[in-house]
Amino acid sequence: MRNKVLVFILIVFLASPVFLQAKLNKVEMMVYRVKPGVALIETFLNFKIQYEDNGAKRLEQNGFRFSGTGFFVNPEGYLITNGHVVEVEHKYLTNKEKLYQEVLSYFVVAKLKQAGTIVSMENVQKWIKEHKPQLVSLQIFPKVTLTNFEEYNYEIKKFSPPMTSGGKDIAVLKIERSNCPVLMLGDSSKVKLQQIVFPIGYPGLVDPYTFWVISKKSRLQPTISRGTITSLKYDYRNMNVFQTDAAITHGNSGGPAVDEDGKVIGIATFGAVDPIKGQIQGYNFLIPINTAKEFIRDAGIEYNIESDFTKVYNKLLDAVWNEKWFEAKNYVAVALSYMSNQPDLKKLQQLIYTKIEHMGALKRMWIRNKLLFILVLILIIAVIVILIIALKPESEKKVESVAGNEVKVEDVKVEDEGKTVLEEEDDKTMLEQEVVGIADIYVNGQLKTKCEIMDTGTIIGRDPAQSNCVIEETMVSKAHVKIVPKDDDFEVQDLNSTNGTYYNGEKIDRKVIKAGERIQLGKKGTVEIHIDKV
């Protein structure tokens, strides 16, 4: 009996979840590591054109949006993308007259199509002669948006035109931000046929601006496709290009294609197009990253340098995958100070807090002081053994001697149940919570940031370690208010804040409000939160 108990205790101890590790597979880990380093690149062009129509002058306003993908290669805000992604901005800076003529041509062609007239050079010239169109104004707005919704104007530091114009189709951009989440560049000379590749970017086909089924709140979640290198080819100038069967379309241009280690081996650039059917999937091409490296070096930019954010973020992921929750708690707070409101970081933070909250006393002791835990466990086992020996009837204390002093011990088999299904599913449910609302944060009347309201609730405050949504204002407490969905409405819960939470000028502790209504943090009303459903 004594031996059975001892073996049982040891096996349960060794099989305890304290020693088990919840690991994602290699690809899942890689995807989490690279996503923050990918950015959405947009250029907005607005123009006004005046023309004559039956003797009267008319003024029309219109615009274009050009979008693509880029990725950070240096912590000080340097990104790489395709030249054709930012070509309109480059023309605006270097050849405005050519850009003006292209805009006018587009306008005239659009007018011919609107009238049902055949588009031909003769009809274009005829329309221009009759209507005398003039470009009154043209404005351009270059923008880079990070995965945490931060927006910056970009500056073109080095530019090569598209391949169709004889260039390398690469551009180096700069934004005014430090500690950016950089990606590491691999060696494209080692790429082999049938090697797995993962293009990452913002395809226009699922852009909420053009595909209304997709919610705008998810527009900064990059798309990760998977394929293989199907051919090692050369372009018409005898320069290396990789052919891949991975899904790539408009909007992916300029995005990184990474290997299984998360290193960039190519840049998405163009695909095969049928005159009738349009782009044909399965025949897409990548610029080898070694070609881009030469371009980056010529621009005087260093690469493969980790930012402080990247170092902390990688440590955070390692701690989460290995269930080192207290280490992860410290890392996620630092990571959020570098990239506040980053969706993946907020999900990880909620997972970490939940894991710590539901952690048993023994597991807490093991994580915080392994030596003390082992000593306490040995002491408990010793006490149990002593009690078993002391309480056992004298007749049961006899043992059978075999081969001198050896004692025959009955084998005990105890099944290692490991983690329960509920524990394993918990990771998934925490990482896959639903967004049910959006909180727009206004400071002094200006929109400061947007926060997602999860189905489990969202805490808003000043401290990244205690809040899902961070507002760096002295008026706001470290953990000021919690917003929880309640049926079709939202319940606002003040978390004993210093300056209080107000609704229509009335201080509240807990109140249910409707979607579209607003609350104030502090009586002065310098910080307002507009709450709405998704």
C-alpha positions as CSV (number, residue, x, y, z in Angstrom):
1,M,0.0,0.0,0.0
2,R,2.8,2.4,0.9
3,N,4.6,1.8,-2.4
4,K,1.4,2.4,-4.3
5,V,0.8,5.7,-2.7
6,L,4.4,6.8,-3.3
7,V,4.4,5.9,-6.9
8,F,1.0,7.5,-7.4
9,I,2.2,10.8,-5.8
10,L,5.3,10.9,-8.0
11,I,3.5,10.1,-11.2
12,V,0.8,12.7,-10.6
13,F,3.5,15.3,-9.7
14,L,5.5,14.6,-12.9
15,A,2.3,14.5,-15.1
16,S,1.0,17.7,-13.7
17,P,0.2,20.6,-16.1
18,V,2.9,22.5,-14.3
19,F,5.4,20.6,-16.4
20,L,3.5,20.5,-19.7
21,Q,4.0,23.1,-22.4
22,A,1.3,24.4,-24.7
23,K,3.2,24.8,-27.9
24,L,1.9,26.1,-31.2
25,N,3.3,24.5,-34.3
26,K,6.2,26.2,-36.1
27,V,4.1,28.0,-38.8
28,E,1.6,29.4,-36.2
29,M,4.5,30.8,-34.2
30,M,6.1,32.3,-37.4
31,V,2.9,34.0,-38.4
32,Y,2.5,35.7,-35.0
33,R,6.1,36.9,-35.2
34,V,5.9,38.6,-38.6
35,K,2.4,40.1,-38.6
36,P,3.3,43.4,-36.7
37,G,6.1,44.2,-39.1
38,V,3.7,44.4,-42.1
39,A,2.0,47.7,-42.9
40,L,-0.8,49.0,-45.2
41,I,0.4,51.6,-47.7
42,E,-2.1,54.0,-49.3
43,T,-2.0,57.1,-51.5
44,F,-5.1,59.2,-51.9
45,L,-5.4,61.5,-54.8
46,N,-8.2,64.1,-55.0
47,F,-8.8,66.4,-57.9
48,K,-11.2,69.0,-59.3
49,I,-11.8,69.4,-63.1
50,Q,-13.7,72.2,-64.8
51,Y,-15.2,71.8,-68.2
52,E,-17.8,73.3,-70.5
53,D,-21.2,71.6,-71.1
54,N,-23.7,73.3,-73.5
55,G,-22.2,76.7,-72.9
56,A,-22.2,76.4,-69.1
57,K,-19.1,75.7,-66.9
58,R,-19.2,72.7,-64.7
59,L,-16.9,71.7,-61.8
60,E,-16.5,68.0,-60.8
61,Q,-14.6,66.6,-57.9
62,N,-13.2,63.0,-57.9
63,G,-10.4,61.0,-56.5
64,F,-8.4,57.7,-56.5
65,R,-7.1,55.4,-53.8
66,F,-4.0,53.4,-54.5
67,S,-3.1,50.7,-52.0
68,G,-0.4,48.1,-51.4
69,T,1.7,46.5,-48.7
70,G,5.1,47.2,-47.2
71,F,7.3,45.9,-44.4
72,F,9.8,47.3,-41.9
73,V,13.5,46.5,-42.5
74,N,15.0,49.0,-40.0
75,P,13.7,50.1,-36.5
76,E,13.9,53.8,-37.4
77,G,10.8,53.7,-39.7
78,Y,12.2,52.4,-43.0
79,L,9.9,50.2,-45.1
80,I,10.3,48.4,-48.4
81,T,7.5,48.1,-51.0
82,N,7.1,48.0,-54.8
83,G,7.8,51.1,-56.8
84,H,4.5,50.9,-58.6
85,V,2.7,51.1,-55.2
86,V,3.9,54.6,-54.6
87,E,4.4,55.6,-58.3
88,V,1.7,58.2,-58.2
89,E,3.3,60.0,-55.2
90,H,6.7,59.9,-57.0
91,K,5.2,61.4,-60.2
92,Y,3.6,64.1,-58.0
93,L,7.0,65.0,-56.6
94,T,9.0,64.7,-59.8
95,N,6.7,65.2,-62.8
96,K,3.5,66.9,-62.0
97,E,2.7,67.8,-65.6
98,K,2.7,64.1,-66.6
99,L,0.5,63.3,-63.6
100,Y,-1.9,66.1,-64.6
101,Q,-2.2,64.8,-68.1
102,E,-2.9,61.2,-66.8
103,V,-5.7,62.5,-64.5
104,L,-7.3,64.5,-67.4
105,S,-7.1,61.5,-69.7
106,Y,-8.8,59.3,-67.1
107,F,-11.5,61.9,-66.6
108,V,-12.2,62.1,-70.3
109,V,-12.3,58.3,-70.8
110,A,-14.7,58.1,-67.8
111,K,-17.0,60.7,-69.5
112,L,-17.0,58.8,-72.8
113,K,-17.9,55.5,-71.0
114,Q,-20.6,57.3,-69.0
115,A,-22.1,58.6,-72.3
116,G,-21.9,55.1,-74.0
117,T,-19.3,56.4,-76.5
118,I,-16.6,54.2,-77.9
119,V,-13.2,55.0,-76.3
120,S,-10.8,55.9,-79.1
121,M,-8.1,58.4,-79.6
122,E,-10.3,60.3,-82.1
123,N,-13.3,60.5,-79.6
124,V,-11.0,61.5,-76.8
125,Q,-9.5,64.4,-78.8
126,K,-13.0,65.4,-79.9
127,W,-14.4,65.5,-76.3
128,I,-11.4,67.6,-75.2
129,K,-11.9,70.1,-78.1
130,E,-15.7,70.4,-77.4
131,H,-15.6,70.6,-73.5
132,K,-12.2,72.1,-72.9
133,P,-11.5,70.3,-69.5
134,Q,-9.0,72.0,-67.1
135,L,-7.5,70.6,-63.9
136,V,-8.4,73.2,-61.2
137,S,-6.7,71.5,-58.2
138,L,-4.9,68.2,-57.3
139,Q,-4.0,67.0,-53.8
140,I,-2.2,63.9,-52.8
141,F,-2.1,62.2,-49.3
142,P,0.5,59.5,-48.7
143,K,-0.2,57.2,-45.7
144,V,1.2,54.2,-43.9
145,T,-1.0,52.4,-41.4
146,L,0.4,50.0,-38.8
147,T,-1.4,46.9,-37.5
148,N,-2.2,48.9,-34.3
149,F,-4.1,51.6,-36.3
150,E,-1.3,54.2,-36.0
151,E,-1.1,56.4,-39.2
152,Y,1.9,58.2,-40.6
153,N,2.7,60.2,-43.8
154,Y,5.4,58.4,-45.7
155,E,8.4,59.9,-47.5
156,I,10.1,58.3,-50.5
157,K,13.8,57.8,-49.8
158,K,14.7,55.8,-52.9
159,F,12.6,54.8,-55.9
160,S,12.9,52.4,-58.8
161,P,10.1,52.4,-61.4
162,P,8.0,49.3,-62.3
163,M,9.6,46.5,-64.3
164,T,7.4,47.6,-67.3
165,S,9.4,50.9,-67.3
166,G,12.7,49.1,-67.0
167,G,13.1,49.5,-63.2
168,K,13.5,47.0,-60.3
169,D,10.1,48.0,-58.9
170,I,11.4,48.7,-55.4
171,A,10.9,51.7,-53.2
172,V,12.3,52.6,-49.7
173,L,9.9,54.6,-47.6
174,K,10.4,56.5,-44.3
175,I,7.9,57.3,-41.5
176,E,8.6,59.4,-38.4
177,R,8.6,56.6,-35.9
178,S,11.3,54.7,-33.9
179,N,11.2,51.2,-32.5
180,C,9.3,49.7,-35.4
181,P,8.6,46.0,-35.6
182,V,11.1,44.9,-38.2
183,L,11.3,41.7,-40.3
184,M,14.5,39.8,-40.8
185,L,15.8,39.3,-44.4
186,G,16.8,35.9,-45.6
187,D,19.1,34.7,-48.5
188,S,17.2,34.3,-51.7
189,S,20.2,32.6,-53.4
190,K,19.3,29.5,-51.3
191,V,15.7,29.3,-52.4
192,K,14.8,25.9,-54.0
193,L,12.0,24.6,-56.2
194,Q,9.0,23.5,-54.2
195,Q,10.1,25.4,-51.1
196,I,7.2,26.6,-49.1
197,V,6.5,30.3,-49.1
198,F,4.1,32.6,-47.3
199,P,3.1,35.9,-49.0
200,I,1.7,38.4,-46.5
201,G,-0.3,41.5,-47.3
202,Y,-3.5,43.4,-47.9
203,P,-5.2,42.0,-51.1
204,G,-7.6,44.5,-52.6
205,L,-10.2,41.8,-53.2
206,V,-11.0,41.6,-49.5
207,D,-10.4,45.3,-48.8
208,P,-13.6,46.7,-47.0
209,Y,-13.4,49.8,-49.3
210,T,-14.2,47.6,-52.3
211,F,-15.6,44.4,-50.7
212,W,-18.4,45.6,-48.4
213,V,-18.9,42.1,-46.8
214,I,-15.6,42.5,-44.9
215,S,-15.8,44.8,-41.8
216,K,-13.6,47.8,-41.7
217,K,-12.4,47.0,-38.2
218,S,-10.6,44.0,-39.6
219,R,-8.9,45.8,-42.5
220,L,-5.5,45.9,-40.8
221,Q,-5.5,42.1,-40.2
222,P,-3.0,41.0,-43.0
223,T,-3.8,38.0,-45.2
224,I,-1.3,35.2,-45.1
225,S,-1.4,32.8,-48.1
226,R,0.6,29.7,-48.6
227,G,2.2,28.1,-51.6
228,T,5.4,26.9,-53.1
229,I,8.2,28.2,-55.4
230,T,7.1,26.6,-58.7
231,S,9.9,28.0,-60.9
232,L,13.1,30.0,-60.8
233,K,12.8,32.3,-63.8
234,Y,14.2,35.5,-65.4
235,D,12.4,38.6,-66.5
236,Y,12.9,40.2,-69.9
237,R,16.0,41.9,-68.7
238,N,17.5,38.6,-67.6
239,M,17.0,39.4,-63.8
240,N,16.0,36.7,-61.4
241,V,12.3,36.3,-60.4
242,F,10.5,33.5,-58.5
243,Q,7.3,32.1,-59.7
244,T,4.9,30.9,-57.0
245,D,1.4,29.3,-56.9
246,A,0.6,31.2,-53.6
247,A,-2.5,33.4,-53.9
248,I,-1.4,37.0,-54.6
249,T,-3.5,39.8,-56.1
250,H,-3.8,43.6,-56.2
251,G,-3.0,45.1,-52.8
252,N,-0.4,42.3,-52.0
253,S,2.1,44.3,-54.1
254,G,5.2,45.2,-52.1
255,G,4.4,42.7,-49.3
256,P,6.9,40.2,-47.9
257,A,7.0,36.6,-48.9
258,V,8.6,34.7,-46.0
259,D,10.0,31.2,-45.4
260,E,9.0,28.8,-42.6
261,D,11.5,30.7,-40.3
262,G,9.7,34.0,-40.9
263,K,12.6,35.4,-42.9
264,V,11.8,37.5,-46.1
265,I,13.0,35.7,-49.2
266,G,10.9,37.7,-51.8
267,I,8.6,40.6,-52.5
268,A,5.2,40.2,-54.1
269,T,5.3,42.2,-57.4
270,F,3.1,41.0,-60.3
271,G,1.0,38.2,-61.7
272,A,0.0,36.7,-65.1
273,V,-3.0,38.5,-66.6
274,D,-5.5,37.3,-69.2
275,P,-7.0,40.1,-71.4
276,I,-10.5,38.8,-70.8
277,K,-10.4,36.9,-67.5
278,G,-8.0,39.2,-65.7
279,Q,-5.4,38.0,-63.3
280,I,-4.8,34.2,-63.3
281,Q,-4.0,32.7,-59.9
282,G,-1.2,30.2,-59.7
283,Y,1.1,32.3,-61.9
284,N,2.4,35.0,-59.6
285,F,5.9,36.4,-59.2
286,L,8.3,37.6,-56.5
287,I,11.3,39.8,-56.6
288,P,14.2,38.0,-54.8
289,I,15.1,39.7,-51.5
290,N,18.8,39.8,-52.5
291,T,17.8,42.2,-55.3
292,A,16.1,44.4,-52.7
293,K,19.2,44.1,-50.4
294,E,21.4,45.8,-53.0
295,F,18.8,48.6,-53.3
296,I,18.6,49.0,-49.5
297,R,22.3,49.2,-49.2
298,D,22.5,51.8,-51.9
299,A,20.1,53.9,-49.8
300,G,22.5,53.6,-46.9
301,I,20.1,51.7,-44.7
302,E,21.1,48.8,-42.3
303,Y,18.9,45.8,-42.1
304,N,18.5,42.6,-39.9
305,I,18.7,44.8,-36.8
306,E,16.1,44.0,-34.2
307,S,14.3,46.9,-32.5
308,D,13.6,46.9,-28.8
309,F,10.0,46.1,-29.6
310,T,10.9,43.1,-31.7
311,K,13.2,41.7,-28.9
312,V,10.5,42.0,-26.3
313,Y,7.8,40.7,-28.6
314,N,9.8,37.5,-29.4
315,K,10.4,36.9,-25.7
316,L,6.7,37.4,-25.0
317,L,5.7,34.8,-27.6
318,D,8.3,32.3,-26.3
319,A,7.0,32.8,-22.7
320,V,3.3,32.3,-23.8
321,W,4.0,29.2,-25.9
322,N,5.9,27.7,-22.9
323,E,3.3,28.8,-20.4
324,K,5.6,31.1,-18.4
325,W,2.7,33.3,-17.5
326,F,4.4,35.7,-15.0
327,E,7.3,36.3,-17.4
328,A,4.7,36.9,-20.2
329,K,2.8,39.4,-18.1
330,N,5.9,41.6,-17.8
331,Y,6.8,41.3,-21.5
332,V,3.3,42.1,-22.8
333,A,3.2,45.3,-20.7
334,V,6.5,46.5,-22.2
335,A,5.4,45.4,-25.8
336,L,2.1,47.4,-25.4
337,S,4.1,50.5,-24.4
338,Y,5.8,50.3,-27.8
339,M,2.7,49.4,-29.8
340,S,-0.4,50.3,-27.9
341,N,-3.8,48.7,-28.8
342,Q,-2.1,46.2,-31.1
343,P,-4.8,43.5,-31.6
344,D,-2.6,40.4,-31.2
345,L,-1.0,41.9,-28.1
346,K,-4.3,42.7,-26.5
347,K,-5.5,39.1,-27.1
348,L,-2.3,37.7,-25.6
349,Q,-2.7,40.0,-22.6
350,Q,-6.2,38.8,-21.9
351,L,-5.0,35.2,-22.2
352,I,-2.2,35.8,-19.8
353,Y,-4.3,37.5,-17.2
354,T,-6.9,34.7,-17.4
355,K,-4.3,32.0,-17.0
356,I,-2.8,33.7,-13.9
357,E,-6.2,34.3,-12.4
358,H,-7.2,30.6,-12.7
359,M,-3.8,29.3,-11.7
360,G,-3.8,26.9,-8.7
361,A,-1.7,27.6,-5.6
362,L,0.8,24.8,-6.3
363,K,1.4,26.0,-9.8
364,R,1.9,29.6,-8.6
365,M,4.5,28.3,-6.1
366,W,6.2,26.2,-8.8
367,I,6.5,29.1,-11.2
368,R,7.7,31.6,-8.6
369,N,10.1,29.4,-6.6
370,K,10.8,26.0,-8.0
371,L,13.3,25.1,-5.3
372,L,10.9,25.9,-2.5
373,F,8.2,24.0,-4.3
374,I,10.4,20.8,-4.6
375,L,11.4,21.0,-0.9
376,V,7.7,21.4,0.2
377,L,6.7,18.5,-2.0
378,I,9.5,16.3,-0.6
379,L,8.3,17.2,2.9
380,I,4.7,16.4,2.1
381,I,5.7,13.0,0.7
382,A,7.9,12.3,3.8
383,V,5.0,13.1,6.1
384,I,2.6,10.9,4.1
385,V,5.1,8.0,4.3
386,I,5.6,8.4,8.0
387,L,1.8,8.5,8.6
388,I,1.3,5.4,6.4
389,I,3.9,3.5,8.4
390,A,2.6,4.7,11.7
391,L,-1.0,3.9,11.0
392,K,-0.5,0.5,9.3
393,P,-1.5,-2.5,11.4
394,E,1.4,-4.6,12.6
395,S,0.4,-7.6,10.5
396,E,0.6,-5.5,7.3
397,K,4.1,-4.3,8.0
398,K,5.6,-7.7,7.2
399,V,7.3,-7.9,3.9
400,E,8.6,-10.9,1.9
401,S,12.4,-11.0,1.5
402,V,13.6,-12.0,-1.9
403,A,17.3,-12.6,-2.9
404,G,18.7,-11.4,0.4
405,N,17.6,-7.8,1.4
406,E,15.6,-7.0,-1.8
407,V,11.9,-6.3,-1.3
408,K,9.4,-7.1,-4.1
409,V,7.4,-4.0,-4.9
410,E,4.0,-4.3,-6.7
411,D,4.0,-2.4,-10.0
412,V,1.6,0.5,-10.2
413,K,0.3,1.9,-13.4
414,V,-1.3,5.3,-13.4
415,E,-2.4,6.9,-16.6
416,D,-1.1,10.4,-17.4
417,E,-4.2,12.3,-18.3
418,G,-2.2,15.5,-18.9
419,K,-4.4,18.5,-19.8
420,T,-8.1,18.3,-19.9
421,V,-10.0,19.2,-23.1
422,L,-11.3,22.2,-21.3
423,E,-7.8,23.5,-20.6
424,E,-6.7,23.0,-24.2
425,E,-9.8,24.7,-25.6
426,D,-9.3,27.6,-23.3
427,D,-6.3,28.8,-25.3
428,K,-8.4,28.8,-28.5
429,T,-11.4,30.6,-27.0
430,M,-9.2,33.4,-25.5
431,L,-7.4,34.0,-28.8
432,E,-10.6,33.9,-30.8
433,Q,-12.9,36.3,-28.8
434,E,-15.4,38.2,-30.8
435,V,-15.4,42.0,-31.2
436,V,-18.9,43.3,-30.5
437,G,-18.3,47.0,-30.4
438,I,-16.0,49.9,-31.0
439,A,-15.1,52.7,-28.5
440,D,-13.9,55.9,-30.2
441,I,-11.7,57.8,-27.7
442,Y,-11.8,61.6,-28.0
443,V,-9.4,63.9,-26.1
444,N,-10.2,67.6,-26.2
445,G,-12.6,66.9,-29.1
446,Q,-10.0,65.2,-31.2
447,L,-10.2,61.5,-32.1
448,K,-7.2,59.9,-30.2
449,T,-7.7,56.2,-30.9
450,K,-10.2,53.4,-31.5
451,C,-10.6,50.4,-29.1
452,E,-12.4,47.1,-29.8
453,I,-15.0,46.0,-27.3
454,M,-14.7,42.3,-26.8
455,D,-17.6,40.0,-25.9
456,T,-15.9,39.4,-22.5
457,G,-15.5,43.2,-21.9
458,T,-12.8,45.8,-22.4
459,I,-10.9,47.7,-19.7
460,I,-9.9,51.3,-20.5
461,G,-7.2,53.1,-18.5
462,R,-3.7,54.6,-18.4
463,D,-1.7,51.5,-17.3
464,P,-0.9,49.0,-20.1
465,A,-0.5,46.2,-17.5
466,Q,-4.1,46.7,-16.3
467,S,-6.0,47.9,-19.3
468,N,-6.8,46.5,-22.8
469,C,-7.2,50.0,-24.2
470,V,-4.6,52.6,-23.1
471,I,-5.3,56.4,-22.8
472,E,-2.2,58.3,-21.7
473,E,-4.0,61.2,-20.0
474,T,-3.5,62.2,-16.3
475,M,-7.2,62.5,-16.0
476,V,-7.5,58.8,-16.6
477,S,-6.9,56.2,-13.8
478,K,-4.7,53.2,-14.3
479,A,-7.8,51.0,-14.7
480,H,-10.6,53.6,-15.1
481,V,-13.7,51.9,-16.6
482,K,-14.8,48.6,-18.0
483,I,-17.3,48.3,-20.9
484,V,-19.2,45.0,-21.1
485,P,-21.8,44.1,-23.8
486,K,-25.3,43.5,-22.3
487,D,-27.9,42.1,-24.7
488,D,-28.1,44.9,-27.4
489,D,-26.7,47.5,-25.1
490,F,-23.5,48.1,-23.1
491,E,-22.9,48.2,-19.3
492,V,-20.4,50.8,-18.1
493,Q,-18.6,49.9,-14.9
494,D,-16.5,52.5,-13.1
495,L,-13.4,50.7,-11.5
496,N,-13.1,53.0,-8.4
497,S,-11.4,55.7,-10.6
498,T,-10.0,58.8,-9.0
499,N,-11.9,61.3,-11.2
500,G,-15.0,59.2,-11.8
501,T,-17.1,58.3,-14.9
502,Y,-19.9,60.5,-16.0
503,Y,-23.0,60.0,-18.2
504,N,-25.0,63.1,-19.3
505,G,-23.2,65.1,-16.5
506,E,-24.1,62.5,-13.8
507,K,-21.5,60.5,-12.0
508,I,-22.1,56.7,-12.4
509,D,-20.8,53.6,-10.8
510,R,-22.6,51.1,-13.1
511,K,-25.0,52.0,-15.9
512,V,-26.4,50.4,-19.0
513,I,-26.3,52.7,-22.0
514,K,-27.4,52.2,-25.6
515,A,-25.1,52.0,-28.7
516,G,-24.3,55.4,-30.1
517,E,-24.2,57.1,-26.7
518,R,-21.1,58.5,-24.9
519,I,-19.5,58.7,-21.5
520,Q,-16.9,61.0,-20.0
521,L,-13.8,60.1,-17.9
522,G,-13.7,62.9,-15.3
523,K,-16.2,65.7,-14.8
524,K,-14.4,68.2,-17.1
525,G,-15.2,66.1,-20.1
526,T,-11.8,66.4,-21.8
527,V,-11.9,62.6,-22.4
528,E,-15.0,61.3,-24.1
529,I,-15.7,57.7,-25.2
530,H,-18.3,57.2,-28.0
531,I,-19.6,53.6,-27.8
532,D,-21.1,51.9,-30.8
533,K,-21.9,48.4,-32.0
534,V,-19.8,46.8,-34.8
